[in-house]
Structure formats: C-alpha cells, structure tokens
Amino acid sequence: MASDPVLRLAVRGSALLTNPRLNKGTAFTTDERRAFGLTGRLPHKINSIDEQCQRAWDQLETCGDDLAKNTFLQSLRDQNWVLYYALITKHLKELIPIIYTPTEAEAIANYSHLFRRSEGLYLTLPEQDAMEEDFLEQTKGREIDLIVCSDAEQILGIGDQGVGISTAKAAIYTLLGGIDPSKTLSVTLDVGTDNDDLLNDHLYVGWPHKRVRGDEYDIFVNKFVQLVRKYQPHTLLHFEDFGVTNAYRLLEKYREGHAVFNDDVQGTGAVTLACVMSAVGVTNTKLSSQRFVIFGAGSAGLGIARQLRDGVVQLDGLSPLEANKLFYLVDKFGLIHQGLGPEKIRDAVRDFVRPDDEWAGVQANEQGKISLLEVVKKAKPTVLIGCSTKAGAFTEEIVREMKKHVERPIILPLSNPSRLHEVKPQDAMDWTDGQALIATGSPFPACKLPNGKEYTVAECNNALIYPGLGFGAMLAKSRTLTDNMIIAGTQRLAQLSPALSNPDDALLPDFGDAPAVNLEVGIAVAEAAIEEGIAGVEWQKDDVREKAIEKQWKPEYGVYIYDPDGES
C-alpha cells in the first residue's frame, strides 16, 4: 500500500523539494515536474525508488564509521522520508543498529556537537508557561498516533544526557510497526542535567542547569501529560529513557488514564516473557513451575520480573503473592532479602524480597550479602536472566551448578552491548553439555552442539514486540494499554517461535522478520482491547486483521496532483 496514494498539493518548487515528507527527489515523474515547477530544478533522469536506494546505499558505504553512517542517515531523513525508510527497510538487520542501539547512544552523547536542525518539540522547564502554546503550535490540526517523550536521564550505557530527541524510537515504530511518520511526534522534556561535562560545554544546546526533581519536576511532567490527554486523547504516549525511579512511578501514575507505555520497563519484560514462554514450550512445562533468578534489579530487571510474574498470574492462575515466590532478584547488594535492611531495599522491589528464614545456613558476607552462586545453589533455578551489565557474571561454576538441578536450563544474558553479556552463549552451551536454551540481548553467532549440529541463538530484542504493542493500541484507539493487551501480544510473539517446531532453532523469530512479527503482535493487542471493551473503534475482532493491514504505512511514493486549494 502506498504511503500517500494520491495527494492534492498546493506547495510548489523549492518548497516541495525541501519538505522531507513530500520530496521525491529524482523520482518525480515528468508530469509532476511540469505541474509543480520542478523541471529546471532537477536533472533529466527519472529514478525509481530502487535506484535511489542503491545510490544512497553506495554513499552510505563510503562513511568511515557507524557514527558517520548515523549522521548520513539523519541527513537523508531530513531530505526525503520515503527514501530514508525504504533504504532501511531493504537493509533492516544492517541498519537498525546504526539508527538505534547501539550507535544512537553515541549520537545522543554528541547531540549538541552534531546538532543541525530542530527535529521535534522541545519543552524546557523554565519556559513552561508557554507549554500549551508551544504544544499546539506543532500539533493543532494534525492527526497524531504516537508521541515519544524523554527527559534523557538514563540513556542506555551513557546515563544522563540532559536533552536529546527520541527520533530513533519513533523511526522504529514506523519501520517495524507501520506507523505513519507524519503522525508521530518526538518530545524532549528538558529539566536540566547532572552531567557536568554537558554543563561545562559551551556548545550544549539544552538548559544548563542541575536536573530538577521533586514536586517541581512532577508539576512540569504532569502539565505535559494533561496537554496530551486534552488535545490528543487517542495517542500512544511512549516514555523513553527516564531514570529508574521516575520510569516506574510515571508509568503507574498515568497508565489508568491514558495509553502510556515504557519500553525500558514493559517492552523488555514483554519480549523476555515471550522468550521464556517459547522455552517453556520446548521443555513441555508451565510458567508457574519455573524458578527465576534475575541478576540485575534496575528498570530492566524489575520490568522483566513484573512481566513474568503477571504472565504466571494471567496464564496459570496463581495469585500475585504466590507468583512472587518464584522470583529471586540479585542486585549490587546480593540477593534481595529481609536481612539487607530497609536502606538497601528500594520500594520498587518489595514484592520480591525473600524472607530470611529460608536462607538460614547460607553463607553470606559480613554485610549480609548473599552471592549469585549461593542463590543458584539454594534456589535451583530453571531460568537465569542477566541484565546487570556485569560481563562474565555467569561463571562456569554458576552455570554448571544450575545444570545439576534442571535438564534444560534457560539462560538469558540480556545485557547490552555484547561485551557486557553475563556469559558467552557458546560457553553456556559447553558448560551445560549442549542442553541450554539461550537468548541474548545482542546478536550472536550460532553455537556448536556436541552432536555437531548448530543451535541458533535468539536475539531477545525489544523491537520484536514494542512497535506491535503500540500499533495495536493505536489501531484500537484504546484509552489505556492494559496488562491483558500486553500479555496477548506476548503470547502471539511466543507462538511465532521457530523453536516450537525445531528445539535447536531460535526461541524468537529472526530480527529480519520484525515487521511481519510486529503486525501479528499488533493484531493480537487490538483484538484484546476489543474483547476487554476498551477500544475506541466499533469493529468486531474479525475486522482487526483487515483494518491493521489497511493502516500500515509503507515507504512508497504516491501520485501528486497540483491543486492551488490542496495541502500546503
């Protein structure tokens, strides 16, 4: 389906060529060139989109490193949206790491020095009196499906960056979820920064002030959210790269009143749940019969624990209290247990605090720290998940200890990038005699099995599910994104696992299939919204697939007709 099959436009000449949404470059037809005053503004040859993609790819390959490639692609997007998305779609596996994790983190770290043009909505705390006016300036009269907002406090791997627009996240929604890029808005909530390097950089483009917290912060964020609810009630509001404390707090505060989503919390948890469900399908067991050890209890680890717990509750019928007992969380203080004392136990992890009496006789250090090895010995986990960024934390002793108590250990070293993984997949496979079920947070080559076969290592990548979760909520025009909707999308992803038909294959679909996978996830989410009675559309479940396919935006040029009264 074309992105814009037929458009009647009033804009002409240079104004058309410099509009990235409408520009076709050398793909304008002869009739269009004449009608829009472009004949003398373009060289003679008319190119197809495939020819333009080949030219852009050849230019990209001359870039010296990944950051230079990222900058080139940003420039291409500023010139021609269709070409930008078409190029990445053709080279999805190669270019997603360039425009997204891990290269985007480096680009954000250099944002002030790479800045060329505005690319979203900048809302700054000392200028909040004009927030409604600024918001309406960019949104009035627009149909918006997605708003991605960030306060940039916790950018993956680089921490507090003060100001940085989340255009990469919105681009992934388009590439993998089929969201029309003209219906997305990226917002930065500039509340200052605690990064001294930025505060001392005279080229820093953000507000040079220490990061504001407490009531003043809450009032500012709430003012923004209420504007979204008032003027764009059917959008998905995606929270991105908030610090661990605010991430959970804001999600819980607003999720009942609007369709809000936090990928660091819910996306990571959802794709991990799908991965575990796939592994459980291979072992022919149930979620509720697993014992989960999660090493790393930050926003990702805690999001995983909560999503797995919710899956156990909804799919196997345990109470939340019963389900909590299946989890052992380990952070920098060791196992999270009562003996650590209240000063070492955050409110967010209290559901998973282990009682001291079950650890009587277990060796702890003088500060009461119970190590990961001791936890594995005592808990005998069936699932070991790493989101600690502690390279090599899953030692041979730990992995072999785990294998003593379970025939097919499920081992998920999810930390990014690959150099920070808790264990190398091949090592985990060797130490479990070829019996481990493995997925990782970054791409890894296949493992060699003792029988000479190869085991495909799944990439447990959020992008396999979050664009679909968001697309489903937008499709159904749901006012909330419920746990049931997320579980429905997760189940659909798990059902697509190659391992269910071949246990030596990957626990999750290949990333190259992410667009088709996210379409299926989105359909499941929208169906669940209709079942729950919270959809803002009047369709039946049987209508969802057809409506979803119709809604998908594709990077294809439409036909332009000159009309002085048309879109300008």
Secondary structure, 3 states (H helix, E strand, C coil): CCCCCEEEECCCHHHHHCCCCCCCHHHCCHHHHHHCCCHHHCCCCCCCHHHHHHHHHHHHCCCCCHHHHHHHHHHHHHHCHHHHHHHHHHCHHHHHHHHCCCHHHHHHHCHHHHCCCCCCEEEEHHHHHHHHHHHHHHHCCCCCCEEEEECCCCECCCECCCCCCCHHHHHHHHHHHCCCHHHEEEEEEECCCCCHHHHCCCCCCCCCCCCCCHHHHHHHHHHHHHHHHHHCCCCEEEECCCCHHHHHHHHHHHCCCCCEEEHHHHHHHHHHHHHHHHHHHHHCCCHHHCCEEEECCCHHHHHHHHHHHHHHHHHHCCCHHHHHCCEEEEECCEECEHHHCHHHCCHHHHHHCECHHHHCCCCCCCCCCCCHHHHHHHHCCCEEEECCCCCCCCCHHHHHHHHCCCCCCEEEECCCCHHHCCCCHHHHHHHCCCCCEEEECCCCCCEECCCCCEECCEECCHHHCHHHHHHHHHHHCCCCCCHHHHHHHHHHHHHCCHHHCCCCCCCCCCHHHHHHHHHHHHHHHHHHHHHHCCCCCCCCHHHHHHHHHHHCCCCCCCEEEECCCCEC
